[in-house]
Amino acid sequence: MAQLQASTVRYRTQIIPQKVDVKQLFHLDVFSHIWEDDGLISTDGEERWRTDAVVREGIKSLLEMDRCMEEHERLEYEVNRLAMWAKDMAMRLESISRSPGTFFSLLCAQHCT
C-alpha cells in the first residue's frame, strides 16, 4: 500500500493502516492499534468526526438514509397487505353480487339469531 501511495497522486493523501503482526494477531489487547478507525482520523492525528463538519454531516446523512430505507421497507409491507386485503374484499363483493340470496343468508345468520 505504501508503494501505491508513493506512485499514485490520487492516493497520496490517503491514510495507510498500520501493519498487523500476524504472530500477535490472536494476542491483541484492547489498546492495540487494530481497533482504531483510521478513516475517521485526519493526517494530523485529529479525529475527523469531532472536528470536521463535513464528516459529521455525512454521518448524520448516512443514519438518516438508513432510517428512510427501514421506513420504505415497512411501507412496502403495508402496501402489500392493503393490496391483498382489497383483492380479498373485491372477490367477496363479486361473489355476493352474483348470488343475492347468499348475501341475505349471511346477513340473517349474523343478525337474526
N, C-alpha and C positions, 0 to 999 in steps of 0.2 A: 504494500500500500504506500510505503514511503517513496518507492521508485515512481509509482503512478503520480503521486503528488508532486514530485520534483520534475517530472517530464511533461505534465499536462497543466496548462494555465488554469483550466476550469477547476481543477482540484486543489489549487494552491492555498485557498482559504479554508478548505475543509479540515476538520479536526480528525486526526487519526487516533483510533483507540490504542491504548497501551497493550503490549503483548502480554499474553497469559502464559505462565509457565505450566505446561501440561502436567509435569510431575506433581505440582502443587494444586492441581485443579480440584481434587476432592478433599483438600485440606484448607479450604478458604475460610477465613473468619469474617465477621460482619463488617470489618473495616477495610476489606480488600477493595482495590480499585475496580474490580469487575462489576461491582454493584452501582457504580457511578454512571449517570446518564450523560455522557459526553456531548450528545447532540444538543442539550439544553444549556451547556456551559460555553461561554464565549472564549476567544483566544486569550484574553487577559485573565481568565480564571473566574470571572463573574458568572453567576447563574443567570442565564438569559431570561428565564421566566420571571425572575424578580425585577430585572432592570429594563428589559426590552418590551415596550408596549405592543409591538407587532406580535411577538411570541405570545404574550398574554391574550391578546385579541384572537390569535389563531387557536389557542387552547379553548377559549370560550366558544368560538365558532364551531370547533370540532365537537364539543359537548352538545351544543345546540343542534347540530346536524344529527348526532346520534339520537337525541330525543325526538326529532322530527321523523327519523326513519322508524323508530318504535311506534310513534303515533300513526304513521302511514300504515304499518302492518296491522295495528288494531282496527283502524277504519276500514281497511280492505276486508278484514274478517267480518266486521259488522255489515258491510255492504253485501257480502256473500250470504250471510244469514238472512238479511232482509229480502234478497232476491229469492232465496229458497222459500221463505215464508209467503211471499207474494205469489210465487208459482203454485204453491200448495193451495192457497186461498182461491186462486183463479180456477184451479182444477175442481175444487169443491163447488164453487159457484156454477161452473159449467155443468157439472153432474146434477146439481139441484135444478138448474133451469131446464134440463132435458126431461126431468120427471117431477112435475109439481107435487104429485102425491107424496113423494119421498120427503119433500120439504115439510109438508104439513104433518106427516107422521113423526118426523124428528122433532118438530116444534111441540107437538102434542105429548110426545114421550118425555120431554123436558119439563113441560109446564102443566100438563093436565093430570098428573098423578097426585 
